[in-house]
Amino acid sequence: MGNSNRIILKKTLSIFSTILFYTIIFFVLIFTVANIQIKQNSDIANVFGSGFLSVQSDSMNSEQQDSFASGDVVLVKMLDQSLIKELKVGDIVTYYDQTINQLITHRIINIYTVEETIFFQTQADDSFEADTPIKADDILAVYQSSITGLGASLDYLQSPKGFAIFVIFPVLVILLVDSVRLFKNLSNFNKIKSEARINRSYKRILKSLENETNRIRHQLMSNWITEVDYEKIVKLRM
């Protein structure tokens, strides 16, 4: 019973480690793909149309339900021209402010059209002054939700040092461990194949020996019958 429990525990741990391995690989892949999308400072890390960025100031820290503070992570939905037309006053959008070379995530307070060009005016929740109006083409994403307190961690992960320590190094370790386990399994498989091959050879040898023994026995019996018959013939002649 104890040996059976150990086998079950070993199989359970093996399944759990495999699931954990592929889960980590999946999230690392998602994070890597998202960061590959960043080609310049005006881009947002995104994958499958969903992006994320860390909050650098308390400009949107207010009493409103969808507010967020410095150090949080904002989850956004990337926009195209068709989705931009669906934006309304009260939505929180992210755009790149070229005057300060920084991504801004503020609330829409006004939408108007000038000579068939749509303009959006935004404002921070903790400010009494509106931002400079921006064109619809300048808007990159719309706010979806936020995660409290992960901004600093995200900033560090997106740095070369943080990415190497917390993404590349763990993946290399996991791949190394999995490679060792794979090598061990292959060794065991080859051992089993060798044992099976030896067993087949042993059975063939036994079969050959058995056939040879039967042949010799048959030959001896044939010779013996011949001699007996010969003696009978001799006796009859006398």
N, C-alpha and C positions, 0 to 999 in steps of 0.2 A: 504493500500500500504506500509505503514511504517513497519507494522508487517511482511509482506511478505519479505521485504528487510532484516529485522533482521534474519528471518529464513534462507534465502539464505546465508547471511554472516556467520551465525553460522555453517551451513553445510560446507561452503567453508573453514572456519578455522579448522573445524574438519578433513576434508580431507587433508588439508595442514599439520596439526600436525601429522597425521598418516603417511603420506609420509615422512616427516622429521624424524620421529621416526625410521622407518625401514631403511632409508638411513644411519642414524648415526649407527644403529646396524650393518648394512652391512659393513661399513668401519671399524668399531671397530673390527668386526669379522675378516676381512681381515688382519688388522694390528696385531691382536692377534695371528692368525694362522701363519703369517709371522715370528713373534718373537718366537713362539714356536719352529720353525725350528732351532733356534740358540742354539746349544748344547755346543759349545765351541767357543773360540775366532776366530778360523779359519773358522767359518761358516758365511754365508751371510743370512740376513733376506729375506725370499722369500716365494712366494705362486704362484701356477700354473706356475712354471718355470720362473717367473720374480722376481728379487730381487732389493733391494735398500740399499744403504749405504751412510753415510755422509763422505764428503771429509775433511781430517784432515790437509792437507798441500797445498801449492801452486805449487807443483812439476809439475802439468799439466796445469798451468796457462800460456797460450801462445797466439799467434795470430791465431792459427789454429781454424777452424770452430767448431771442436768437443772438444775444450779445456774446462776446468772447474777449479774453484778456491776453496780455503779453505772456508768452510761454505756452499758449495753447496751440493745437494743430487744427487748421481749418480744412474741412473736406469740401471740395467744390466739384461742380459739373462743368466740363468744358463745353463751350458754346460755338455754334456756327451761325450763319446769317439767319437761318429760319428760326432758331431758338432765341436769338437776340430780340426778334420782333415780339416774342411772348413775354418779355420782361415788363414789369410794372413797378409803380412807385411802392417803396417798402422793401423791395428785393435788395439783397446785399450782393454786390458784384466785385470782381477782381479785374483790375486793369493795370497797365504799366504806365507810370508817370515819368515821362522823359525829362521833365525839368529837374527831378531829383534822382532819376535812374533807379527807381524802386517800384515793386509791385504794391498796389494799394487795394485794400478791400474795405469798401465803404458802402453805405446805404443809398439807394436811389431816392431822391426827393422831388425830382422833376424830370419830365420827358417832353421834348418839344421838337418841332421840325422847322428847319430853315432851308428854303429852296430845295426841297425834297431830300434834305440830309437830316437824319435823326440825331438829335443830341441828347445826352443824359447828363444830369447834374447830380452829383453825389455829395454826401456829407458824413463826417464821423459822428457817432452818437454822442461823444463827449465834447463836441465843438459847436459853437454858435455860428461859425462861418462855413459857407458852402464851398465845395471844391470848384476848380475851374471846369467848365463843361467839357465833356469828351464826346467824340463821335461814336456811333454804334460799333464801327470797326475796331475801336480800341479796346472794347470789352472782351476779356478772355474767358471768364468763367462766372458762374453764379453760385452763391453759398448754398450748401446743403446741410451741414452740421459741423460740430466742433468736438474735439477731444481735449479735455483739460490737462494741462501740465506736461504734454509730450513735445512741446516746441523745441526746447533745448536739446532733447535727445535726438530729434529729427535733424536739427542743424548739425549736430556732431556726426550723425550717421552719414550725412551728405558731404561731409568734409573728406578729403582723401585719406587722412589718418583714421577717422572713425569708420569709413567704409572698409578699409583694409583690415582693421582689428575685429569689427563686429559682423562683417559680411564675408569677406574673402577668406579670412583665417578659419572661422568655424566651418565653412563649406569644405575647405581643404582637409581639415581634421576629419569631418564626417566621411568624405570621399576616401580618405586613407583607411579609416576603420572599416568602411564597407568593402574596400578592396581587399583588406586582410581577411575579412569574413568570406568574401567570394573566393579567394585563393584557398582558404581552408576547406570550403565546400567542394571546390574542384579537386583538391587533393583527396578528400574522402570519396568523391565520386570515382576518381581514377583508381583508388584503392579497391573500391567495390567492383569496378570493372575488371581489375586484375585478378581479384579473388574469383570472380565469376568465370573468367577465362581459364584460370588454373583448374577450377572445378570441372569445366567442360572438357579440358584436356585429360584430366584424371579419369573422367567417365569414359572418354573415348579409349583410353589405354585399357581400362578394366574390360570394356566391351570387346576390344581386340584380343585380350588375354582369354576372355571367356570363349570367344569364337575359336581361337587356336586350340584351347583345351578340348572343346567339343570335337574339333576336327581330329585331334590326336586320339581321343577316346573312340571316335567312330572308326578310325583306321585300325586301332588295336583290336576292337571288337570284330572287325571284318577279318583281320588276320587270324584271330582266335577261332572264329567260326570255320574258316577255311581249314585250319589244322585239325579241328575236330572231325569235320567231314572227311578229311583225308584218312584219318585213323579208322573211321568207320568203313571206308572203302577198302582199306588194307585188310581189316578183319574179315570182311565179307569174301574177299578173294582167297583167304586162307581156309 
